[in-house]
Amino acid sequence: MKRISTLLFMLFGIQAFAQNCPTGFSEIIVQIVPDQYPYEISWDILSNGTFIASGESNSDTVCVPNNSCVQVQIHDSYGDGIYAPGGYWIYLNGVELAQGYDFNFEAEHSIACPQGSTCSQTLPISTGSLTTLFEDTWYTYTPTVSGMYVLSTCGTNTCNTALWVFQDCPIVGVTDGPMGAY
């Protein structure tokens, strides 16, 4: 009976958060079922890199412009995710896009973002020259052999560039600069 009531809550809970978005906008539902530590949980939504909404362990519905690059970030300040049977669910226009509970400090989900524009939508690269697509372009490189590699922007362009190398994605609480980078 407990399983049926949880399922009914989830099905009817989605409807409870529904709102009608204006023409040209899509509806994103962030549904949170907190664990016994709700004060550790928060979330953010960015559209084309601009912060547009946030919440704590509450669920909410947000309208975002159609075809915009949307990032939904779920945070846990203690770093142990949300204990089951709690968790999070993300819906776009009523269709479940993502769900989870075991994510350490942050889970990030990108919606309609071009590859290379976010940490979770990286471009694979190999050796050679590259031209970036965005102001901040994200790449993934897996060396085929162990050894020393040289990464350089010296003498290859006329703009101010910087390279940051990270081990993990998402990068929690890191801004531009050496914090959290190798």
Accessible surface in RSA format (square Angstrom, percent):
REM  Atomic radii and reference values for relative SASA: ProtOr
REM  Chains: A
REM  Algorithm: Lee & Richards
REM  Probe-radius: 1.40
REM  Slices: 20
REM RES _ NUM      All-atoms   Total-Side   Main-Chain    Non-polar    All polar
REM                ABS   REL    ABS   REL    ABS   REL    ABS   REL    ABS   REL
RES MET A   1   180.75  93.6 139.33  92.2  41.43  98.6 121.35 103.2  59.41  78.7
RES LYS A   2   164.16  80.1 155.14  95.2   9.02  21.5 107.14  96.4  57.02  60.7
RES ARG A   3   205.40  86.2 196.84 100.3   8.56  20.4  79.51 108.7 125.89  76.3
RES ILE A   4    99.97  56.9  99.27  74.0   0.70   1.7  99.97  72.0   0.00   0.0
RES SER A   5    55.81  47.2  49.59  66.2   6.22  14.3  37.05  78.9  18.76  26.3
RES THR A   6    60.06  42.7  55.28  56.0   4.78  11.4  43.14  57.9  16.92  25.6
RES LEU A   7    95.17  53.0  93.73  67.1   1.44   3.6  94.96  66.7   0.21   0.6
RES LEU A   8    82.05  45.7  81.68  58.4   0.37   0.9  81.92  57.5   0.13   0.3
RES PHE A   9   110.48  55.3 102.41  63.4   8.07  21.0 109.65  66.5   0.83   2.4
RES MET A  10    39.10  20.2  39.10  25.9   0.00   0.0  26.72  22.7  12.39  16.4
RES LEU A  11   103.12  57.4  91.89  65.7  11.23  28.2  92.53  65.0  10.59  28.5
RES PHE A  12   138.50  69.3 133.84  82.9   4.67  12.1 134.21  81.4   4.29  12.3
RES GLY A  13     6.09   7.5   0.00   N/A   6.09   7.5   5.45  15.0   0.64   1.4
RES ILE A  14    35.11  20.0  35.11  26.2   0.00   0.0  35.11  25.3   0.00   0.0
RES GLN A  15   130.96  73.2 122.84  89.8   8.12  19.3  43.40  92.4  87.56  66.4
RES ALA A  16    82.76  76.1  41.75  64.4  41.01  93.3  54.46  76.7  28.30  75.0
RES PHE A  17    60.38  30.2  50.60  31.3   9.78  25.4  56.15  34.0   4.23  12.1
RES ALA A  18    49.90  45.9  26.30  40.6  23.60  53.7  26.39  37.2  23.51  62.3
RES GLN A  19    82.37  46.1  67.32  49.2  15.05  35.8  30.57  65.1  51.80  39.3
RES ASN A  20   151.51 104.5 123.70 119.5  27.81  67.0  32.92  79.2 118.59 114.6
RES CYS A  21    31.61  23.9   4.99   5.6  26.61  62.5   5.31  13.5  26.29  28.4
RES PRO A  22    81.94  59.7  68.28  62.2  13.66  49.7  80.77  66.7   1.18   7.3
RES THR A  23   142.98 101.7 113.54 115.1  29.44  70.2  85.49 114.8  57.49  86.9
RES GLY A  24    37.36  46.1   0.00   N/A  37.36  46.1  26.23  72.0  11.13  24.9
RES PHE A  25    84.56  42.3  69.04  42.8  15.53  40.4  69.04  41.9  15.53  44.4
RES SER A  26    15.50  13.1  14.88  19.9   0.62   1.4   3.24   6.9  12.26  17.2
RES GLU A  27    24.07  13.8  23.72  17.9   0.35   0.8   7.60  14.7  16.46  13.4
RES ILE A  28     0.00   0.0   0.00   0.0   0.00   0.0   0.00   0.0   0.00   0.0
RES ILE A  29     2.39   1.4   2.39   1.8   0.00   0.0   2.39   1.7   0.00   0.0
RES VAL A  30     0.00   0.0   0.00   0.0   0.00   0.0   0.00   0.0   0.00   0.0
RES GLN A  31     1.10   0.6   1.10   0.8   0.00   0.0   1.10   2.3   0.00   0.0
RES ILE A  32     9.04   5.1   0.00   0.0   9.04  21.8   0.00   0.0   9.04  24.5
RES VAL A  33    37.87  24.9  37.07  33.6   0.79   1.9  37.87  32.9   0.00   0.0
RES PRO A  34    55.24  40.3  40.31  36.7  14.93  54.3  40.31  33.3  14.93  92.8
RES ASP A  35    17.38  12.2   1.54   1.5  15.84  37.5   9.74  22.9   7.64   7.6
RES GLN A  36   121.26  67.8  92.65  67.7  28.61  68.1  54.37 115.7  66.89  50.7
RES TYR A  37    80.24  37.5  80.13  45.6   0.11   0.3  37.59  28.3  42.65  52.6
RES PRO A  38    51.08  37.2  49.71  45.3   1.38   5.0  49.95  41.2   1.13   7.0
RES TYR A  39   170.94  79.8 132.58  75.4  38.36  99.8 119.41  89.7  51.53  63.5
RES GLU A  40    17.87  10.3  14.22  10.8   3.65   8.7   4.20   8.1  13.67  11.2
RES ILE A  41     2.90   1.7   0.13   0.1   2.77   6.7   0.26   0.2   2.64   7.2
RES SER A  42    37.92  32.0  37.92  50.6   0.00   0.0  23.66  50.4  14.26  20.0
RES TRP A  43     0.86   0.3   0.40   0.2   0.47   1.1   0.40   0.2   0.47   0.8
RES ASP A  44    34.23  24.0  34.23  34.1   0.00   0.0   2.72   6.4  31.51  31.4
RES ILE A  45     0.00   0.0   0.00   0.0   0.00   0.0   0.00   0.0   0.00   0.0
RES LEU A  46    35.31  19.7  35.15  25.1   0.16   0.4  35.15  24.7   0.16   0.4
RES SER A  47     8.90   7.5   5.62   7.5   3.27   7.5   3.48   7.4   5.41   7.6
RES ASN A  48    99.55  68.6  72.05  69.6  27.50  66.2  32.53  78.3  67.01  64.8
RES GLY A  49    55.30  68.2   0.00   N/A  55.30  68.2  26.92  73.9  28.37  63.5
RES THR A  50    87.22  62.0  83.28  84.4   3.94   9.4  58.00  77.9  29.22  44.2
RES PHE A  51   119.20  59.6 101.95  63.1  17.25  44.9 101.95  61.8  17.25  49.4
RES ILE A  52    68.00  38.7  35.64  26.5  32.36  78.0  41.08  29.6  26.92  73.0
RES ALA A  53    18.48  17.0  11.72  18.1   6.76  15.4  18.48  26.0   0.00   0.0
RES SER A  54    61.51  52.0  38.05  50.8  23.46  54.0   8.48  18.0  53.04  74.3
RES GLY A  55    12.64  15.6   0.00   N/A  12.64  15.6  10.10  27.7   2.54   5.7
RES GLU A  56   124.57  71.5 123.94  93.8   0.63   1.5  36.83  71.2  87.74  71.6
RES SER A  57    29.24  24.7  22.47  30.0   6.77  15.6   0.21   0.5  29.03  40.7
RES ASN A  58    73.61  50.8  65.23  63.0   8.38  20.2  45.03 108.4  28.58  27.6
RES SER A  59    20.52  17.3   4.74   6.3  15.78  36.4   0.94   2.0  19.58  27.4
RES ASP A  60    59.98  42.0  58.98  58.7   1.00   2.4   3.74   8.8  56.24  56.1
RES THR A  61    10.79   7.7   2.12   2.2   8.67  20.7   2.12   2.9   8.67  13.1
RES VAL A  62    18.58  12.2  15.62  14.1   2.96   7.1  18.58  16.1   0.00   0.0
RES CYS A  63    30.49  23.1  14.46  16.1  16.03  37.7  12.11  30.7  18.37  19.8
RES VAL A  64     2.71   1.8   2.71   2.5   0.00   0.0   2.71   2.4   0.00   0.0
RES PRO A  65    56.63  41.3  55.20  50.3   1.43   5.2  55.20  45.6   1.43   8.9
RES ASN A  66    67.43  46.5  52.16  50.4  15.27  36.8  17.36  41.8  50.08  48.4
RES ASN A  67   147.98 102.0 110.79 107.1  37.19  89.5  30.58  73.6 117.40 113.5
RES SER A  68     7.15   6.0   1.93   2.6   5.22  12.0   4.44   9.5   2.71   3.8
RES CYS A  69    18.66  14.1  16.15  18.0   2.52   5.9   9.94  25.2   8.72   9.4
RES VAL A  70     2.74   1.8   2.74   2.5   0.00   0.0   2.74   2.4   0.00   0.0
RES GLN A  71    25.35  14.2  25.35  18.5   0.00   0.0   0.18   0.4  25.17  19.1
RES VAL A  72     0.00   0.0   0.00   0.0   0.00   0.0   0.00   0.0   0.00   0.0
RES GLN A  73    28.81  16.1  28.81  21.1   0.00   0.0   0.00   0.0  28.81  21.9
RES ILE A  74     0.00   0.0   0.00   0.0   0.00   0.0   0.00   0.0   0.00   0.0
RES HIS A  75    35.46  19.4  35.46  24.6   0.00   0.0  29.65  30.6   5.80   6.8
RES ASP A  76     1.34   0.9   0.28   0.3   1.06   2.5   0.21   0.5   1.12   1.1
RES SER A  77    86.72  73.3  55.70  74.3  31.02  71.5  54.27 115.6  32.45  45.5
RES TYR A  78   156.31  73.0 137.10  78.0  19.21  50.0  93.35  70.1  62.97  77.6
RES GLY A  79    14.43  17.8   0.00   N/A  14.43  17.8   1.46   4.0  12.97  29.0
RES ASP A  80    38.68  27.1  24.63  24.5  14.05  33.2  26.89  63.3  11.79  11.8
RES GLY A  81     0.00   0.0   0.00   N/A   0.00   0.0   0.00   0.0   0.00   0.0
RES ILE A  82     1.12   0.6   0.00   0.0   1.12   2.7   0.07   0.0   1.05   2.9
RES TYR A  83   100.65  47.0  98.10  55.8   2.54   6.6  67.49  50.7  33.15  40.9
RES ALA A  84    63.98  58.8  38.30  59.1  25.68  58.4  38.76  54.6  25.22  66.8
RES PRO A  85   117.24  85.4  96.80  88.2  20.44  74.3 104.06  85.9  13.19  81.9
RES GLY A  86     6.20   7.6   0.00   N/A   6.20   7.6   0.59   1.6   5.61  12.6
RES GLY A  87     1.38   1.7   0.00   N/A   1.38   1.7   1.38   3.8   0.00   0.0
RES TYR A  88     7.05   3.3   6.93   3.9   0.12   0.3   0.06   0.0   6.99   8.6
RES TRP A  89    29.10  11.7  29.10  14.1   0.00   0.0  21.34  11.4   7.76  12.6
RES ILE A  90     0.37   0.2   0.37   0.3   0.00   0.0   0.37   0.3   0.00   0.0
RES TYR A  91    11.74   5.5  11.70   6.7   0.04   0.1   7.58   5.7   4.16   5.1
RES LEU A  92    42.16  23.5  40.30  28.8   1.86   4.7  40.30  28.3   1.86   5.0
RES ASN A  93    89.04  61.4  64.01  61.9  25.03  60.3  31.67  76.2  57.38  55.5
RES GLY A  94    49.25  60.7   0.00   N/A  49.25  60.7  22.82  62.6  26.42  59.2
RES VAL A  95    96.32  63.4  93.02  84.2   3.30   8.0  96.32  83.7   0.00   0.0
RES GLU A  96    86.39  49.6  62.63  47.4  23.76  56.6  19.94  38.6  66.45  54.3
RES LEU A  97    82.04  45.7  47.83  34.2  34.21  86.0  50.94  35.8  31.10  83.7
RES ALA A  98    13.94  12.8   6.03   9.3   7.91  18.0  13.94  19.6   0.00   0.0
RES GLN A  99    99.42  55.6  80.46  58.8  18.97  45.2  11.27  24.0  88.15  66.9
RES GLY A 100    15.63  19.3   0.00   N/A  15.63  19.3  14.30  39.2   1.33   3.0
RES TYR A 101   107.01  50.0 105.31  59.9   1.70   4.4  58.40  43.9  48.62  59.9
RES ASP A 102   117.38  82.2  87.78  87.4  29.60  70.0  19.08  44.9  98.30  98.0
RES PHE A 103    25.12  12.6  11.29   7.0  13.83  36.0  19.91  12.1   5.21  14.9
RES ASN A 104    98.49  67.9  98.19  94.9   0.30   0.7  14.82  35.7  83.67  80.9
RES PHE A 105   100.61  50.3  98.88  61.2   1.74   4.5  98.88  59.9   1.74   5.0
RES GLU A 106    18.03  10.4   9.61   7.3   8.42  20.1   0.00   0.0  18.03  14.7
RES ALA A 107    11.07  10.2   6.37   9.8   4.70  10.7  11.07  15.6   0.00   0.0
RES GLU A 108    23.41  13.4   7.65   5.8  15.76  37.5   0.54   1.0  22.87  18.7
RES HIS A 109    49.08  26.8  45.89  31.9   3.19   8.2  35.40  36.5  13.69  15.9
RES SER A 110    29.14  24.6   0.63   0.8  28.51  65.7   0.65   1.4  28.48  39.9
RES ILE A 111    19.27  11.0  15.91  11.9   3.35   8.1  19.27  13.9   0.00   0.0
RES ALA A 112    71.57  65.8  29.63  45.7  41.94  95.4  49.78  70.1  21.79  57.7
RES CYS A 113    10.79   8.2   0.00   0.0  10.79  25.4   0.62   1.6  10.17  11.0
RES PRO A 114    69.55  50.7  57.75  52.6  11.79  42.9  68.97  56.9   0.58   3.6
RES GLN A 115    93.13  52.1  83.06  60.7  10.08  24.0  23.03  49.0  70.10  53.2
RES GLY A 116     0.00   0.0   0.00   N/A   0.00   0.0   0.00   0.0   0.00   0.0
RES SER A 117    28.87  24.4  11.53  15.4  17.34  40.0  11.68  24.9  17.19  24.1
RES THR A 118     4.29   3.1   2.39   2.4   1.90   4.5   4.29   5.8   0.00   0.0
RES CYS A 119    13.19  10.0   9.02  10.1   4.17   9.8   7.68  19.5   5.51   5.9
RES SER A 120    48.27  40.8  19.76  26.4  28.51  65.7  26.20  55.8  22.06  30.9
RES GLN A 121    63.19  35.3  57.95  42.4   5.24  12.5   5.58  11.9  57.61  43.7
RES THR A 122    36.80  26.2  29.43  29.8   7.37  17.6  12.25  16.5  24.55  37.1
RES LEU A 123    34.25  19.1  34.25  24.5   0.00   0.0  34.25  24.1   0.00   0.0
RES PRO A 124   101.88  74.3  84.16  76.7  17.72  64.4  84.49  69.8  17.39 108.1
RES ILE A 125    46.89  26.7  26.15  19.5  20.74  50.0  34.08  24.5  12.81  34.8
RES SER A 126    81.70  69.0  73.35  97.9   8.35  19.2  42.78  91.1  38.92  54.5
RES THR A 127   110.61  78.7  84.92  86.1  25.69  61.2  60.43  81.2  50.18  75.9
RES GLY A 128    68.05  83.9   0.00   N/A  68.05  83.9  37.89 104.0  30.16  67.6
RES SER A 129   116.65  98.6  81.35 108.6  35.29  81.3  48.00 102.2  68.65  96.2
RES LEU A 130    95.57  53.2  59.11  42.3  36.46  91.6  63.71  44.7  31.85  85.7
RES THR A 131   122.14  86.9 102.88 104.3  19.26  45.9  71.96  96.7  50.18  75.9
RES THR A 132    84.36  60.0  66.99  67.9  17.37  41.4  40.69  54.7  43.67  66.0
RES LEU A 133   114.19  63.6  82.46  59.0  31.73  79.8  86.91  61.0  27.28  73.4
RES PHE A 134    66.01  33.0  53.69  33.3  12.32  32.1  63.61  38.6   2.40   6.9
RES GLU A 135   179.32 102.9 135.46 102.5  43.86 104.4  62.02 120.0 117.30  95.8
RES ASP A 136    84.05  58.9  75.26  74.9   8.79  20.8  25.96  61.1  58.10  57.9
RES THR A 137    26.02  18.5   0.29   0.3  25.73  61.3   0.29   0.4  25.73  38.9
RES TRP A 138    70.90  28.5  68.94  33.4   1.96   4.6  63.21  33.7   7.69  12.5
RES TYR A 139    62.91  29.4  35.04  19.9  27.87  72.5  33.59  25.2  29.32  36.1
RES THR A 140    62.59  44.5  57.51  58.3   5.08  12.1  54.21  72.8   8.38  12.7
RES TYR A 141    79.34  37.0  52.18  29.7  27.16  70.7  45.67  34.3  33.67  41.5
RES THR A 142   107.92  76.8  91.40  92.7  16.52  39.4  68.41  91.9  39.51  59.7
RES PRO A 143    63.51  46.3  48.04  43.8  15.46  56.2  48.04  39.7  15.46  96.1
RES THR A 144   131.69  93.7  96.82  98.2  34.87  83.1  82.35 110.6  49.34  74.6
RES VAL A 145   103.36  68.0  93.64  84.8   9.71  23.4 103.24  89.7   0.11   0.3
RES SER A 146   118.54 100.2  83.68 111.7  34.86  80.3  50.60 107.7  67.95  95.2
RES GLY A 147    59.87  73.8   0.00   N/A  59.87  73.8  31.92  87.6  27.96  62.6
RES MET A 148   190.68  98.7 157.85 104.5  32.82  78.1 123.71 105.2  66.97  88.7
RES TYR A 149    92.40  43.1  61.20  34.8  31.20  81.2  60.55  45.5  31.85  39.3
RES VAL A 150   137.03  90.2 106.04  96.0  30.99  74.7 108.86  94.6  28.17  76.4
RES LEU A 151   111.69  62.2  84.19  60.2  27.50  69.1  86.65  60.9  25.04  67.4
RES SER A 152    65.20  55.1  34.16  45.6  31.04  71.5  30.84  65.7  34.36  48.1
RES THR A 153    38.44  27.3  32.26  32.7   6.18  14.7  15.67  21.0  22.78  34.4
RES CYS A 154   109.66  82.9  88.33  98.5  21.33  50.1  36.80  93.2  72.86  78.6
RES GLY A 155    86.75 107.0   0.00   N/A  86.75 107.0  41.92 115.1  44.83 100.4
RES THR A 156   100.32  71.4  64.52  65.4  35.80  85.3  67.00  90.0  33.33  50.4
RES ASN A 157    66.65  46.0  34.71  33.5  31.94  76.9  30.56  73.5  36.09  34.9
RES THR A 158   152.65 108.6 111.25 112.8  41.40  98.7  87.37 117.3  65.28  98.7
RES CYS A 159    83.62  63.3  67.22  75.0  16.40  38.6  42.98 108.9  40.64  43.8
RES ASN A 160   156.96 108.2 117.87 113.9  39.09  94.1  42.88 103.2 114.08 110.3
RES THR A 161    53.50  38.0  27.78  28.2  25.71  61.3  30.76  41.3  22.74  34.4
RES ALA A 162    69.87  64.2  37.48  57.8  32.39  73.7  44.31  62.4  25.56  67.7
RES LEU A 163    93.63  52.1  69.07  49.4  24.56  61.8  70.84  49.7  22.79  61.3
RES TRP A 164   106.67  42.8  79.47  38.5  27.20  63.9  73.63  39.3  33.05  53.6
RES VAL A 165    68.01  44.7  64.00  57.9   4.00   9.6  67.01  58.2   0.99   2.7
RES PHE A 166    51.76  25.9  24.52  15.2  27.25  70.9  24.65  14.9  27.11  77.6
RES GLN A 167   136.28  76.2 102.21  74.7  34.07  81.1  30.99  66.0 105.29  79.9
RES ASP A 168    99.06  69.4  88.72  88.3  10.35  24.5  32.24  75.9  66.83  66.6
RES CYS A 169    59.92  45.3  28.59  31.9  31.33  73.6  24.14  61.2  35.78  38.6
RES PRO A 170    32.75  23.9  25.00  22.8   7.75  28.2  25.00  20.6   7.75  48.2
RES ILE A 171    35.96  20.5  15.38  11.5  20.59  49.6  19.09  13.7  16.88  45.8
RES VAL A 172    67.62  44.5  48.34  43.8  19.28  46.5  48.38  42.0  19.24  52.2
RES GLY A 173    75.17  92.7   0.00   N/A  75.17  92.7  42.15 115.7  33.01  73.9
RES VAL A 174    40.51  26.7  13.95  12.6  26.56  64.0  13.95  12.1  26.56  72.0
RES THR A 175   109.15  77.6  98.10  99.5  11.06  26.3  81.77 109.8  27.39  41.4
RES ASP A 176   125.21  87.7  96.55  96.1  28.66  67.8  36.95  87.0  88.26  88.0
RES GLY A 177    13.23  16.3   0.00   N/A  13.23  16.3  12.21  33.5   1.03   2.3
RES PRO A 178   102.21  74.5  95.19  86.8   7.02  25.5  95.66  79.0   6.55  40.7
RES MET A 179   141.88  73.5 136.83  90.6   5.06  12.0 111.26  94.6  30.62  40.6
RES GLY A 180    57.10  70.4   0.00   N/A  57.10  70.4  28.58  78.4  28.52  63.9
RES ALA A 181    23.99  22.1   0.57   0.9  23.42  53.3   1.54   2.2  22.46  59.5
RES TYR A 182   175.04  81.7 115.06  65.5  59.98 156.1 132.75  99.8  42.29  52.1
END  Absolute sums over single chains surface
CHAIN  1 A    11890.5       8942.2       2948.3       6952.2       4938.3
END  Absolute sums over all chains
TOTAL         11890.5       8942.2       2948.3       6952.2       4938.3
